[in-house]
Amino acid sequence: MKTFLVGGAVRDKLLGRTVTERDWVVVGAAPEQLQAMGYTAVGKDFPVFLHPQTKEEYALARTERKTGPGYTGFIFHCGTEVTLEDDLIRRDLTINAMAENEQGEIIDPYGGQADLRNKLLRHVSPAFAEDPVRILRIARFAARYHQYGFRVANETIALMQTMVKNGEADHLVAERIWKETERALAEPNPEIFIHVLRECHALEKIFPEIDALFGVPQTALHHPEIDTGVHTLMSLQQAAKLSINPCIRFATLLHDLGKAATPRQEWPRHIAHEERSLPLVKQLCERVAAPRDYKELALMVAQWHTHCHRAMELKPATVLKVLQGNDAFRRPERFQHFLVCCEADARGRTGFENRSYPQADYFRRALAVSQQLDLTALREKGITGPEFGEAIARLRLEQITRLKQEFSIAE
């Protein structure tokens, strides 16, 4: 029996990244041997065990055979005759198909170290095409390692295109799509995730609402980059710079979906795209099983982001309407997330990347002054029920009106 450190731990160690999780492969052993040594069996589809002390995962070396469509149609075989090379060849990328033995030596039968040097994400074997989840995983890896200069190898992009053409992407289920998407949104360059999916033609299958934005023109005065799809990825890139919160990044990604539904004769203007966005946001979120908080923020940003951009022009009553419409008084933290998304949208334009966004600060101050109310007089008068709520709204409007006057004087 021999054990080897495998996969991401070996890859990240060679890259000089912090190793946060270690996985092991056991060669030449049977399940009974590991159990006799105190390992706990946890694998459902194939033998995986937890180490009695470290609780790290140890999997028996295995081979697999495709028996049906999608990512569940596999038969796995574990046996003492299965070699380390047999196990590694079933993995997705060459940089994930390396191992380290107990003496610290690297076993690299498929060129993973060379691809690390060349900064390539390349598939190990044609068996890559048997699992459609790998399309999402490779796009996610590209989003993670883009900062180091990595790109997806041309032959891997071509294989992914073939997989999409053959219908493999049609077998992806909502839960797996969402899991990979949420993880990709948390990577340093989430916009690359979308770029790679589009390059291999999977975006039109998985996120057709986002794919439809590419090629839709906008007014050059406000959007020098012209293309709505390009603007969307630029906004996502800005959201990643402003916040590590994947919910904020997701809402930013979906903020302009309605522009793809603008009648062509109205291009490059997109009047009322906010309203057109709402059913598309709901449709996408439901199809990929996005959690409720993601969906709620995405709908808020889609509906109200242009109000935020025009903050200085709005009447005090409209500012109060925005705060009330976004439930800012009861959920101020979510409203702060909304403002970050709006700032990312404003900066996600060619030449606007470093421009200040005072609109967000104005809304933050409007919310703050609206919360600083002296309700003593109302209570002393015995005002209750709906009248109390109306009185609070009037006080809030007075506070926002004074704030508006202060800003006008400052200008």
C-alpha positions as CSV (number, residue, x, y, z in Angstrom):
1,M,0.0,0.0,0.0
2,K,1.3,3.4,-1.0
3,T,-0.2,6.9,-0.4
4,F,0.2,10.0,-2.6
5,L,-0.7,13.6,-2.2
6,V,-2.7,14.5,-5.3
7,G,-4.5,17.2,-7.2
8,G,-4.9,20.8,-6.0
9,A,-2.5,20.5,-3.1
10,V,0.4,19.5,-5.4
11,R,-0.6,22.2,-8.0
12,D,-0.8,25.0,-5.5
13,K,2.4,24.0,-3.7
14,L,4.3,24.2,-7.0
15,L,2.6,27.6,-7.7
16,G,3.6,28.9,-4.3
17,R,0.0,29.3,-3.2
18,T,-1.2,28.5,0.2
19,V,-2.5,24.9,0.4
20,T,-5.8,24.9,2.3
21,E,-7.0,21.4,1.6
22,R,-5.1,18.1,0.9
23,D,-6.4,15.0,-0.8
24,W,-4.7,11.6,-1.0
25,V,-4.8,8.6,-3.3
26,V,-4.1,5.1,-1.9
27,V,-2.6,2.6,-4.3
28,G,-2.5,-1.2,-3.8
29,A,-5.0,-1.4,-0.9
30,A,-8.5,-2.8,-0.3
31,P,-11.3,-1.0,1.7
32,E,-10.9,-3.6,4.4
33,Q,-7.3,-2.7,5.0
34,L,-8.0,1.0,5.5
35,Q,-11.0,0.3,7.8
36,A,-8.7,-2.1,9.9
37,M,-6.3,0.9,10.3
38,G,-9.0,3.1,11.7
39,Y,-10.1,5.0,8.6
40,T,-13.8,5.9,8.3
41,A,-15.6,5.1,5.0
42,V,-17.5,8.1,3.7
43,G,-17.7,7.7,-0.1
44,K,-21.0,6.9,-1.7
45,D,-20.1,6.1,-5.3
46,F,-16.5,4.9,-4.7
47,P,-14.4,4.2,-1.6
48,V,-13.3,7.4,0.1
49,F,-12.0,7.3,3.7
50,L,-11.3,9.9,6.4
51,H,-7.9,9.6,8.2
52,P,-8.4,8.7,11.8
53,Q,-6.3,11.7,13.0
54,T,-6.2,14.4,10.3
55,K,-9.7,13.7,8.9
56,E,-8.3,14.3,5.4
57,E,-9.8,12.4,2.5
58,Y,-8.0,9.3,1.3
59,A,-9.5,7.7,-1.9
60,L,-8.6,4.4,-3.3
61,A,-7.1,4.6,-6.8
62,R,-9.8,4.0,-9.3
63,T,-10.7,3.9,-13.0
64,E,-14.0,5.0,-14.5
65,R,-16.1,4.2,-17.5
66,K,-18.8,6.3,-19.1
67,T,-22.2,4.5,-19.2
68,G,-24.7,7.3,-19.9
69,P,-25.1,11.0,-20.6
70,G,-24.3,13.8,-18.2
71,Y,-22.1,13.7,-15.2
72,T,-23.7,10.9,-13.3
73,G,-23.4,8.2,-16.0
74,F,-20.2,6.5,-14.8
75,I,-19.1,3.2,-13.4
76,F,-16.1,3.2,-11.1
77,H,-13.7,0.4,-10.5
78,C,-11.3,0.2,-7.5
79,G,-8.8,-2.6,-7.1
80,T,-5.3,-3.3,-5.9
81,E,-4.2,-3.5,-9.5
82,V,-5.2,0.1,-10.4
83,T,-2.0,2.2,-10.7
84,L,-1.4,5.8,-9.8
85,E,-1.2,6.6,-13.5
86,D,-4.6,5.0,-14.1
87,D,-6.1,7.2,-11.4
88,L,-4.4,10.4,-12.6
89,I,-5.4,10.1,-16.2
90,R,-9.1,10.3,-15.3
91,R,-8.6,13.9,-13.9
92,D,-9.6,17.0,-15.7
93,L,-6.5,19.1,-16.2
94,T,-2.8,18.2,-16.4
95,I,-2.0,20.6,-13.6
96,N,-4.4,18.7,-11.4
97,A,-3.0,15.3,-12.5
98,M,0.2,15.4,-10.5
99,A,1.1,13.5,-7.3
100,E,3.7,13.7,-4.6
101,N,5.0,10.6,-2.9
102,E,6.1,10.2,0.7
103,Q,9.6,11.3,-0.1
104,G,8.4,14.6,-1.6
105,E,9.1,13.5,-5.2
106,I,6.6,14.8,-7.9
107,I,5.0,12.2,-10.2
108,D,3.9,13.9,-13.3
109,P,3.0,11.5,-16.1
110,Y,0.9,13.9,-18.2
111,G,3.0,17.1,-18.4
112,G,1.4,19.1,-15.5
113,Q,4.7,20.9,-14.6
114,A,5.3,22.0,-18.1
115,D,1.8,23.4,-18.4
116,L,2.4,25.2,-15.1
117,R,5.4,26.8,-16.6
118,N,3.6,27.6,-19.8
119,K,0.5,28.8,-17.8
120,L,-1.9,26.5,-19.7
121,L,-5.1,24.9,-18.5
122,R,-5.1,21.8,-20.7
123,H,-7.1,18.6,-20.4
124,V,-5.4,15.3,-19.6
125,S,-7.2,13.0,-22.1
126,P,-10.2,12.7,-24.4
127,A,-12.1,11.3,-21.3
128,F,-12.4,15.0,-20.3
129,A,-15.4,15.2,-22.7
130,E,-17.4,12.7,-20.7
131,D,-18.2,15.0,-17.8
132,P,-20.1,18.3,-18.7
133,V,-19.4,19.8,-15.2
134,R,-15.8,20.1,-16.4
135,I,-16.9,22.9,-18.7
136,L,-17.9,25.0,-15.7
137,R,-14.8,23.9,-13.7
138,I,-12.3,24.9,-16.4
139,A,-14.0,28.3,-16.7
140,R,-13.8,28.6,-12.9
141,F,-10.1,27.7,-12.9
142,A,-9.5,30.3,-15.6
143,A,-11.2,32.9,-13.3
144,R,-8.9,31.9,-10.5
145,Y,-5.5,31.7,-12.3
146,H,-6.0,34.5,-14.8
147,Q,-4.1,36.7,-12.3
148,Y,-1.0,34.6,-12.9
149,G,-1.4,34.8,-16.7
150,F,-3.0,31.4,-17.3
151,R,-5.3,30.7,-20.2
152,V,-7.3,27.7,-21.5
153,A,-5.3,25.7,-24.1
154,N,-6.7,26.0,-27.6
155,E,-7.2,22.3,-27.9
156,T,-9.2,22.3,-24.6
157,I,-11.4,25.1,-25.8
158,A,-12.0,23.1,-29.0
159,L,-12.9,20.0,-27.0
160,M,-15.3,22.0,-24.9
161,Q,-16.9,23.4,-28.0
162,T,-17.4,19.9,-29.3
163,M,-19.0,18.9,-26.0
164,V,-21.5,21.7,-26.2
165,K,-22.2,20.9,-29.9
166,N,-22.9,17.2,-28.9
167,G,-25.4,18.3,-26.2
168,E,-23.3,17.4,-23.1
169,A,-24.0,20.8,-21.6
170,D,-27.8,20.1,-21.9
171,H,-27.4,17.6,-19.1
172,L,-26.1,20.1,-16.5
173,V,-28.6,20.4,-13.6
174,A,-29.4,23.6,-11.8
175,E,-27.6,22.7,-8.5
176,R,-24.3,21.9,-10.2
177,I,-24.5,25.0,-12.4
178,W,-25.1,27.2,-9.3
179,K,-22.4,25.6,-7.2
180,E,-19.7,26.2,-9.8
181,T,-21.1,29.7,-10.7
182,E,-21.1,30.8,-7.0
183,R,-17.5,29.6,-6.6
184,A,-16.4,31.3,-9.8
185,L,-18.0,34.6,-8.6
186,A,-15.7,34.4,-5.6
187,E,-12.6,34.1,-7.7
188,P,-10.3,37.1,-8.4
189,N,-11.4,37.5,-12.0
190,P,-15.1,36.3,-12.2
191,E,-15.5,38.0,-15.6
192,I,-13.1,35.4,-17.1
193,F,-15.6,32.6,-16.1
194,I,-18.2,34.2,-18.4
195,H,-15.6,34.9,-21.1
196,V,-14.5,31.2,-21.2
197,L,-18.1,29.9,-21.2
198,R,-18.8,32.2,-24.2
199,E,-15.7,31.2,-26.0
200,C,-16.7,27.5,-25.9
201,H,-20.3,28.4,-26.8
202,A,-21.6,27.1,-23.4
203,L,-22.9,30.6,-22.3
204,E,-25.8,30.5,-24.7
205,K,-26.8,27.2,-23.3
206,I,-26.3,27.9,-19.6
207,F,-26.9,31.6,-19.3
208,P,-28.7,32.6,-22.6
209,E,-29.9,35.9,-21.0
210,I,-26.3,37.0,-20.5
211,D,-25.1,35.7,-23.9
212,A,-27.8,37.8,-25.6
213,L,-26.2,41.0,-24.4
214,F,-23.2,40.6,-26.6
215,G,-23.6,42.6,-29.8
216,V,-26.2,44.9,-28.4
217,P,-25.0,48.5,-28.8
218,Q,-25.4,51.4,-26.3
219,T,-25.0,55.1,-26.6
220,A,-21.3,55.9,-27.0
221,L,-21.5,59.1,-24.9
222,H,-22.3,57.0,-21.7
223,H,-20.8,53.8,-22.9
224,P,-17.6,54.3,-25.0
225,E,-17.2,50.5,-25.0
226,I,-20.5,50.4,-27.0
227,D,-21.2,46.6,-26.6
228,T,-23.6,45.8,-23.7
229,G,-21.9,42.4,-23.1
230,V,-18.5,44.0,-22.9
231,H,-19.9,46.6,-20.4
232,T,-21.4,43.8,-18.3
233,L,-18.0,42.0,-18.0
234,M,-16.3,45.3,-17.2
235,S,-18.9,46.0,-14.5
236,L,-18.4,42.6,-13.0
237,Q,-14.6,43.2,-13.0
238,Q,-15.3,46.5,-11.1
239,A,-17.6,44.7,-8.7
240,A,-14.7,42.2,-8.0
241,K,-12.4,45.2,-7.1
242,L,-15.0,46.8,-4.8
243,S,-16.2,43.7,-2.9
244,I,-15.4,40.0,-2.3
245,N,-19.1,39.3,-1.8
246,P,-20.3,36.9,-4.6
247,C,-23.9,38.2,-4.1
248,I,-22.8,41.7,-5.1
249,R,-20.9,40.3,-8.1
250,F,-23.9,38.2,-9.2
251,A,-26.3,41.2,-9.1
252,T,-23.9,43.3,-11.0
253,L,-23.6,40.6,-13.7
254,L,-27.4,40.6,-14.2
255,H,-28.1,44.4,-13.9
256,D,-28.7,45.1,-17.6
257,L,-30.4,41.9,-18.9
258,G,-33.3,44.0,-20.2
259,K,-31.1,45.7,-22.8
260,A,-31.1,42.5,-24.9
261,A,-34.9,42.8,-25.1
262,T,-34.8,46.4,-26.4
263,P,-36.4,46.5,-29.9
264,R,-33.7,46.9,-32.5
265,Q,-35.3,50.0,-33.9
266,E,-34.7,51.8,-30.6
267,W,-30.9,51.0,-30.4
268,P,-28.6,52.3,-29.1
269,R,-31.0,53.8,-26.5
270,H,-32.6,51.5,-23.9
271,I,-35.5,53.3,-22.4
272,A,-37.3,51.2,-19.8
273,H,-34.7,48.4,-19.9
274,E,-35.0,48.3,-16.1
275,E,-38.5,46.9,-16.3
276,R,-37.6,44.5,-19.1
277,S,-34.8,43.2,-16.9
278,L,-37.0,42.0,-14.1
279,P,-38.6,38.9,-15.7
280,L,-35.3,37.9,-17.2
281,V,-33.6,38.1,-13.8
282,K,-36.3,36.0,-12.3
283,Q,-36.1,33.5,-15.1
284,L,-32.4,33.1,-14.8
285,C,-32.4,32.8,-11.0
286,E,-35.1,30.2,-11.0
287,R,-33.5,28.1,-13.8
288,V,-30.1,27.9,-11.9
289,A,-31.6,27.7,-8.4
290,A,-30.0,30.9,-7.2
291,P,-30.6,31.5,-3.5
292,R,-33.2,34.0,-2.4
293,D,-30.7,36.7,-1.2
294,Y,-29.0,36.6,-4.6
295,K,-32.2,36.9,-6.5
296,E,-33.5,39.7,-4.3
297,L,-30.4,41.9,-4.7
298,A,-30.2,41.2,-8.5
299,L,-33.8,42.4,-8.9
300,M,-33.2,45.5,-6.8
301,V,-30.1,46.5,-8.8
302,A,-31.9,45.8,-12.1
303,Q,-34.9,47.9,-11.2
304,W,-33.3,50.8,-9.4
305,H,-29.7,51.3,-10.6
306,T,-30.5,54.2,-12.9
307,H,-32.2,56.0,-10.1
308,C,-28.9,55.8,-8.1
309,H,-26.9,57.1,-11.1
310,R,-29.2,60.2,-11.2
311,A,-29.1,60.7,-7.4
312,M,-28.2,64.4,-7.6
313,E,-31.0,65.1,-10.0
314,L,-33.8,63.4,-8.0
315,K,-36.4,65.2,-6.0
316,P,-36.2,64.5,-2.2
317,A,-39.5,62.6,-2.5
318,T,-38.0,60.3,-5.2
319,V,-34.9,59.7,-3.0
320,L,-37.3,58.6,-0.2
321,K,-39.2,56.4,-2.7
322,V,-35.9,54.7,-3.7
323,L,-35.1,54.1,0.0
324,Q,-38.6,52.7,0.7
325,G,-38.7,50.7,-2.5
326,N,-35.5,48.9,-1.5
327,D,-36.6,48.4,2.1
328,A,-33.4,50.3,3.1
329,F,-34.7,51.2,6.6
330,R,-35.3,47.6,7.6
331,R,-32.4,46.1,5.6
332,P,-29.7,48.8,5.5
333,E,-26.9,46.3,4.9
334,R,-28.5,45.0,1.7
335,F,-29.0,48.6,0.5
336,Q,-25.3,49.2,1.0
337,H,-24.7,46.1,-1.3
338,F,-27.0,47.7,-3.8
339,L,-24.9,50.9,-3.8
340,V,-21.7,48.9,-4.4
341,C,-23.4,47.3,-7.5
342,C,-24.4,50.7,-8.8
343,E,-20.9,52.0,-8.4
344,A,-19.5,48.9,-10.2
345,D,-22.0,49.6,-13.1
346,A,-20.9,53.3,-13.3
347,R,-17.2,52.3,-13.4
348,G,-17.7,49.4,-15.8
349,R,-17.2,51.6,-18.9
350,T,-14.1,52.5,-21.0
351,G,-12.4,55.5,-19.4
352,F,-14.7,55.5,-16.4
353,E,-12.9,52.9,-14.4
354,N,-11.4,55.2,-11.8
355,R,-14.0,57.9,-11.8
356,S,-15.5,58.9,-8.4
357,Y,-19.1,57.9,-7.7
358,P,-20.6,60.6,-5.3
359,Q,-24.1,59.3,-5.9
360,A,-23.5,56.4,-3.5
361,D,-22.3,58.7,-0.8
362,Y,-25.4,60.9,-1.3
363,F,-27.7,57.9,-0.9
364,R,-25.7,56.7,2.2
365,R,-26.2,60.2,3.8
366,A,-29.8,60.3,2.8
367,L,-30.4,57.0,4.6
368,A,-28.4,58.1,7.6
369,V,-30.3,61.4,8.1
370,S,-33.6,59.6,7.5
371,Q,-32.8,57.2,10.4
372,Q,-31.8,60.1,12.8
373,L,-35.3,61.1,13.7
374,D,-36.6,62.6,17.0
375,L,-39.9,60.9,17.5
376,T,-40.6,62.3,21.0
377,A,-43.1,64.9,19.8
378,L,-45.1,62.3,17.8
379,R,-45.3,60.0,20.8
380,E,-46.3,62.8,23.1
381,K,-49.2,63.7,20.8
382,G,-50.3,60.0,21.0
383,I,-50.0,59.5,17.2
384,T,-50.3,55.8,16.4
385,G,-51.1,53.3,13.6
386,P,-51.0,54.5,9.9
387,E,-50.8,58.1,11.0
388,F,-47.6,57.4,12.9
389,G,-46.1,55.9,9.7
390,E,-47.2,58.9,7.6
391,A,-45.7,61.3,10.1
392,I,-42.3,59.4,10.1
393,A,-42.3,59.6,6.3
394,R,-42.9,63.4,6.4
395,L,-40.0,63.8,8.9
396,R,-37.7,61.7,6.6
397,L,-38.7,63.8,3.7
398,E,-37.8,66.9,5.6
399,Q,-34.4,65.5,6.5
400,I,-33.7,64.5,2.9
401,T,-34.8,68.0,1.7
402,R,-32.3,69.7,4.0
403,L,-29.6,67.3,2.8
404,K,-30.5,68.2,-0.8
405,Q,-30.1,71.9,0.1
406,E,-26.8,71.3,1.7
407,F,-25.5,69.5,-1.5
408,S,-26.9,72.3,-3.7
409,I,-25.0,75.0,-1.6
410,A,-21.8,72.9,-1.7
411,E,-22.0,72.7,-5.4
